Amino acid sequence: MGHRAKLGALIDVDNAQAVALRAALDHIAKRGAVIRRRIYGEFSNPCLRLWLARIQSHPLQPVQGFPGAPGKNVSDTTLKGKAMAREESAPPKRL
């Protein structure tokens, strides 16, 4: 049995449709073991109610973003920062 890559699903939900979640997670799972599932959004926004409902049926960890400057997508910034911090703290990969 071969080694499966350990992957994370970090999803910015501010501009994504909740109905696409299952297909996205299935697509990622084909490439390895999904060990981290996080959704980033400003969940006080009524438009994200469907995403909050998805948490009940999928093992998703919501990460609340808070509105910053007008016109800035706080979820993008938060997600990128977390992903970069995770990459920097990961042990070096063998080639």
C-alpha positions in Angstrom: 0.0 0.0 0.0 1.4 3.4 -1.0 1.9 6.5 1.1 -1.0 8.9 0.9 -0.3 12.6 1.0 -1.8 14.5 4.0 -3.8 17.4 2.7 -5.7 20.3 4.1 -9.0 21.7 2.7 -8.9 25.5 3.5 -11.9 27.1 1.9 -12.8 30.8 1.6 -16.6 30.7 1.7 -17.2 34.4 1.3 -17.5 33.9 -2.5 -18.2 30.2 -2.8 -21.4 28.3 -3.1 -22.2 25.8 -0.3 -23.7 23.3 -2.8 -20.2 22.7 -4.2 -18.7 21.6 -0.9 -19.2 17.8 -1.3 -17.7 17.8 -4.8 -14.7 19.9 -3.6 -14.0 17.6 -0.7 -14.3 14.5 -2.8 -11.9 16.0 -5.4 -9.3 16.8 -2.7 -9.8 13.3 -1.1 -8.8 11.6 -4.4 -5.4 13.1 -4.0 -4.7 12.1 -0.4 -5.9 12.0 3.2 -7.7 15.2 4.1 -6.5 15.8 7.7 -7.7 19.4 8.1 -11.0 20.9 6.9 -11.4 24.6 7.6 -13.8 27.2 6.2 -13.0 30.9 6.4 -15.7 33.5 6.3 -17.5 36.4 7.9 -20.3 34.2 9.4 -22.4 37.1 10.7 -23.2 37.8 7.1 -26.7 36.3 6.4 -25.5 35.1 3.0 -23.3 32.5 4.7 -26.2 30.7 6.6 -26.0 27.7 4.2 -22.3 27.3 5.1 -23.1 27.2 8.8 -25.7 24.5 8.1 -23.0 22.4 6.3 -21.0 22.3 9.4 -23.6 20.0 10.9 -23.1 17.3 8.2 -19.4 17.7 7.4 -16.4 17.8 9.8 -15.6 21.5 9.1 -13.9 23.9 11.5 -15.2 27.4 10.9 -12.8 30.3 11.2 -14.5 33.6 11.8 -13.2 36.6 9.9 -14.1 40.1 10.9 -14.7 43.0 8.5 -11.7 45.2 8.0 -11.3 48.0 5.5 -14.1 48.4 2.9 -13.4 46.4 -0.2 -11.0 44.0 1.5 -11.8 40.3 1.7 -10.8 39.4 5.2 -11.3 35.7 4.6 -8.6 35.7 1.8 -6.1 37.4 4.1 -6.8 35.1 7.0 -6.7 32.0 5.0 -3.4 32.9 3.3 -1.8 33.9 6.6 -2.8 30.6 8.3 -1.6 28.6 5.3 1.7 30.3 5.2 2.2 29.9 8.9 1.4 26.2 8.6 3.9 25.8 5.7 6.7 27.6 7.6 6.2 25.4 10.7 6.0 22.1 8.8 9.1 19.9 8.9 11.3 20.0 5.8 10.2 17.6 3.0 12.6 14.9 1.8 13.2 14.9 -1.9 
